[in-house]
C-alpha cells in the first residue's frame, strides 16, 4: 500500500492492489479514493474514474486500471432503517437513507430481524448496495428493484434523485449510465415477520447450494432468452475445464473459480473457450475492467 497526498476535500487516496477488493481475488493496482461525502465524490469524479463496491461480478485486469477507483466509506456506508412516517403505510415501510457503500449481506440480515420483506431474494449476494442497485443484482427469487423507493445518483453534472419508474430497468440492468454513482437509496419494503422473511431467505439460499464455495465473481453469463447459461456450458462438456489456476466449476458450469493464484488472463481464456464451444451467443454478466480486455 502506498499512501498518496490527501485530496483537496480530505478524501484518503492510496495506491492499492485491487485483488483484495474482489470476490475473485484477481486484479492489479490502481489509485483508490476512499470518499465519505458528496464533496469528496465530486472531486474524485474530476478525472476518469471507476466505482468499486463489493467486488463481486467483476474481473479486473492483472495490470490494474489507469483510472482512479472510487470506494464509498464513512457516512456513505451507513444505514437508517427507521420507517419514514410520511411515506410508510400499514402494509409498506419506506426507510431512511441507506448508503451505497453498505454491504448487502449484512443489510439483508438486519431487514430479516426487523421483519421487513422485499429483498430476501438477494440473500447471499456479496455486493454493496450501490453496485447491487446499479446492476439490479438478484436471483430467480427477487432482485434489488423489488425493494427500492428512491435512488440518489451522482452524475458528472450533479446530484439527482429518481424512482424505479424513472428508469428503464430490467434483468441485471438498472438503466443507470456507467458514469453515474449510486450514493444512497430509500427502501420500500413489506411489513412481515422475522419468521416469514427468514423462510423466504432459506428458500432462495437453498437454491444456491449447488454453487461453488471458492473465490468466484458469480455467474459468468446472463441466461439467454430464459435458457440456463450453465446448462448450455455444461452441455458443451466444459465443466471442470481448467486454464492456469482458473476453473469452470464442476458444481455449476456458469461459475469460474480461482483455485489460488489465478490471473485475469486465465479467466479471460476460459471465457473465450466457452464462447467458442457454446452454440448460442452468450452475454457476459461479469463487468470487465478495462472493457477492452474482452477478447
N, C-alpha and C positions, 0 to 999 in steps of 0.2 A: 504494500500500500504506500502510495506517495501522496502526502497532503499538499495540495496546491494552495495558492493565495486565496484568501476569503473573497467572496464576491462583494460587489458594492452594496447589496442589500443584506448581506450577512449569511448567505447560503454557504454551507460547508461543501467544498469542492475537493475531490480526491481522485487519484488515478487508481482504478481497481480492476482486478480480473472479474469479468462478468460471469464466468462459470459458477462462481459461488452464489449467484442470484438466480440460477435457472434450475428447474427440476431435472433437466437432462444432465447438467453438470459439465457443459462444454461452453467455450467462448473465450475470446481473448480480452485484452484490456481496453478501457475507454475512460474518458474524463466523466466522472459521475458527480452530478449535482444533487445534493440532498436538500430539498426545498420544503419549507414549513409554512409558507404564506403565499398569497397571490402575487405580492410584490416580488418575492424571490422567483416565483414561477415566471412572471413576465420578463424578468431579467434573463433567466435561463433560456427563454424562447427567443432571445435576440439573435442567436446564432442557430445553425442547423442542429436539430435535436431529435432524440427518440425518448420514449417514455417506457420505463421498465417497472412492472408491478411484481407479481409473484413469480414470474419467470416460467410459468407453465405455457404450453403451446408455442414454444419459442426455440429456435435453433440459431445460435449466434456463431458467426464465422470464427475460425481459430485465430485469425489476426485481429479480432475485435472489430470495432466500427470507428470511423473518423469523427462522427458527430458526438456532441456531448449527450450524455444519458441522464435523464431526469428520474428521480425517485421521490415520491411524496412521503413525508415523515412529519412527526410532531402533530400540530393541530389538524393537518390534512390526513392524518391517520387515526383520528378519534371518532367516536360514535355517540350519538344521542338517540336513544331508542324510546324516549318518553313520547307518548301519544300527543299529537297536536290537537287540542280540543276544538279548534276552529275547523279542522279538516277531517277529523275522525268521525265515525258513525257507530251505530250499535253493532254493525257487522264487520266493519273495517277499521283498521288503525293506520293512520298516516304518522310516521315518526318524525323526529327532528332530523338534522343533517347527519349523514354517515360519510366519513371521508373516503376518498378514492384509494388511500393507502391502507385501509383497514383489511386485514386478512379475512378472506371469505370463510374458511372453515370455522374460525372462532366466532364469527358473526352468526353463522347458521346454528351453532350450538347454543348461543345465547338466546336466539329467537325461539328455539325449541323450549328452553326453560321458561320463557315468558308466555308460551302457548300461542305464538304468532306464526301462522302458516302462509305459504305462498312461494317460499324459496327453498323448501326442503328438497326439491328435485335436484338442486345443485350441490347436495352433500358430497363431500369427498373431492371437490374440485380445488386444487391447490393454487388459488389465484388471489389477487387483491380485488377489491370491489371495483375500482376504476377500470382495470383491464377486463374483468368479467363482464361489466356493462358494455365496454367498447366492442367486444366480440359477441355479445349476447351468449355467454357461456351457458351450458346446460347439459341435460341428459334427456332421454326419452320421457322422463317423469317431470320435467319442468325446466325453465330457463330464466335468466335474470329478468327479462322484461315482464314476467308474470308478477313481479313484486315491486315495480317501480312507479312512483308518483311524479317526481320531478328530478331532472338531471341538470346539474350545473356543469357547464362546459367552458373551458378557457380556450379561446381561439387566438390566432395571431392578431386579430382585430379587437379583442377584449373578452369580457365575460358575458355569457348569456345563460338563461335557464329555459329548458324545454321540457315537454312532456313526451311520453311514448307516442302520443297521437301526432306529434310534430315530426316524427322521424319515420323513414321507410325501413323499418326493421324487419328481420326475418330470421331464418335458420342460420345461426352462427354469424349474424351480421346485425349491427345496431343502426347502420345508416349514418354513423358519426364519422366524418372525414378523418383521414390518417393523422393530420397535423393538429388535431384538437385533443385536449386533455380533459378527461372526466375527473373533476376535483371533488365533487360531493353529490350525494343523491338523497332524496327523501324516499322512504319505502312505503308502499301501500300493501298492507298485509291483512289476512283474515283472522278474526278472533277465533281461537280454537282452545284446545287444552294441551298441556305438555305431552300427555299420553298419546293423543291423536297425531300430533306433529311428529313425535318420535316414531310412531308406527309407519307413517309415510316416508320418513327418512330411512327406516330399516328396509322398506320395500325398494327404494332407489339404491341403497347401499348393497343389498343382496344381489341386485342385477349386475353390480360391478365386481363381484367376487372372482370372476374369471379373468380379470385384468391383471397384468404383471405388477409385482411389488417393487421392482428395481427402478433405477433412475430412468425416467422417461418424460417426454414433453406431453404425453397424452396421445389421442388419436391422430394419426398422420394425415388421413384424408377424410374429406366430407363424404357422406353417403350419397352416391349419385342416383337421383330420382327415387329415393326411398329404398334403394337396394343397399345392403350392408357392404361397405368397402372391405371390412375384414373378411367376409365370406368370399369376395372376389379375389382378394390376395391369397387367401387360403386355397381357393380353387386353382390358382396358378402354381400351387406347390411351393410357395415361398416361406411358409412357416419354418423358423429355425435357420434361415439364411443369415450368414454372418460375413461382415466385411470389417477387417480390423477388430476393434472391440465393440462394434455396434451390431445388434442382433434384432432380426424380426422375431418378436416374442412368440414362443411356442404356445403360450396361453391364449393369445389373441393376435391375429396377424396384422391388425391395423395399428399396432404399437411397435415402436422401435425403442430398444432399451440400451443403456450404457452398461456394459459388463465391467467397466472400470478402466479408465484411461482412453475411452473412445474419443474421437475427434469429430468436429463438424464435417470434415471431408468424408469420414466413414459413413456418417448419416446421409449425406447427400448422395453418396454412391449407392446406398440401399434404396433411396427414393427413386433414383434412376432405374434400378433393376425392376422395381415394382411397376413403374410407368411402362417400361418396355415389355413386361410379361403379362400385364393385365390387359385384356382386350377392350376394356371400357375406359374412356378418358376420365381421369381422377383429378379432382381439385384439392389442393393442399388445404388442410386445416391448420397446419403449422404456420406461424409467422417466421419468415426468414430474414435475418439481419446479416449483411445487407441483401436487398431484394435481388441484386444482380448475381448473388451467389447461387441462384436457382440454375440448374443445368438443363 
